[in-house]
Each structure stands twice: as C-alpha cells, then as structure tokens.
Amino acid sequence: IFVISRSGKKVILEQMSSSDTVLNLKLRIREEEGTQIHRQRLIFNGKQLEDERTLSDYSIGKGETVHMVMQLTGG
C-alpha cells in the first residue's frame, strides 16, 4: 500500500492485510513517519477512512494508493 502525503512524500507499507483496520494502517504510518495518529486523515477514492473499518471494507489492497492529509490542531 502506498501512502502519499499532501507534500507529495510517498511511504510504502508492505505486509498489510485486507483484514487490517484503518487504525492499524495509521499505526504503521506513525512507525514509519512519526505522524501522530490523531492528526492523520486518510482518504481513498474520495472517502475519508474510518478507524474501525478494515482495508477490505474500502477495497484497499496491494498496490493501492491512500492519501494522507494532516489534521490541524489548535483553534
């Protein structure tokens, strides 16, 4: 699975399973990039991904690209 940030940086996450949750994906992104989970908004096919859903719920598989947008903190 490829994850592309808004800045265009690409992260390749191997060994993800279709039964993994979106939260698992966010944990892997945090491991690779150090991005806080609560700041990650993941988008696939124009839909924001929900943490408790699985990758298969969104038909995300090997070779697919997920876009990451950082959620701003503060007010």
C-alpha positions in Angstrom: 0.0 0.0 0.0 1.3 3.4 -0.9 0.5 6.4 1.3 1.1 9.9 -0.2 1.1 13.0 2.0 -0.1 16.3 0.8 3.5 17.4 0.3 3.9 14.5 -2.1 6.1 12.3 0.1 5.4 8.6 -0.6 5.5 5.9 2.0 5.4 2.3 1.0 3.8 0.0 3.6 4.3 -3.7 2.9 2.8 -6.7 4.7 -0.6 -5.1 5.3 -3.5 -7.5 5.2 -7.0 -6.8 3.9 -8.2 -7.7 7.4 -6.1 -4.9 9.0 -8.1 -1.9 10.2 -7.6 1.7 9.2 -6.3 2.2 12.7 -3.6 -0.4 12.0 -2.7 1.5 8.9 -2.3 4.7 10.9 -0.2 2.9 13.4 2.2 1.8 10.6 2.3 5.3 9.3 3.2 6.5 12.7 6.0 3.9 12.9 7.4 4.9 9.5 6.9 8.7 9.6 6.3 9.7 13.3 3.0 11.3 12.4 0.6 11.3 15.3 -2.4 9.1 14.8 -5.0 11.7 15.8 -3.6 14.1 13.1 -3.8 11.6 10.2 -6.8 11.8 7.9 -6.7 9.1 5.3 -8.5 9.4 2.0 -9.2 6.7 -0.6 -11.3 7.1 -3.7 -12.6 10.4 -2.3 -13.7 9.0 1.0 -12.3 9.7 4.5 -11.4 6.3 6.1 -12.9 5.4 9.5 -10.5 3.8 12.0 -12.6 0.8 12.9 -13.3 -0.3 9.3 -11.0 -2.8 7.6 -9.0 -2.2 4.5 -11.1 -4.7 2.7 -14.2 -2.6 3.5 -12.8 0.0 1.3 -11.3 -2.4 -1.3 -7.8 -1.3 -0.4 -5.2 -3.9 -1.5 -1.7 -4.3 -2.7 -0.6 -1.5 -5.0 -3.4 0.9 -4.0 -2.7 4.5 -3.0 -4.1 6.2 0.1 -3.7 9.9 0.5 -2.9 11.4 3.9 -4.0 14.9 5.0 -2.8 16.3 8.3 -5.5 17.5 10.6 -4.7 20.8 12.2 -4.6 21.2 15.9 -5.4 24.2 18.0 -8.0 26.8 17.4 
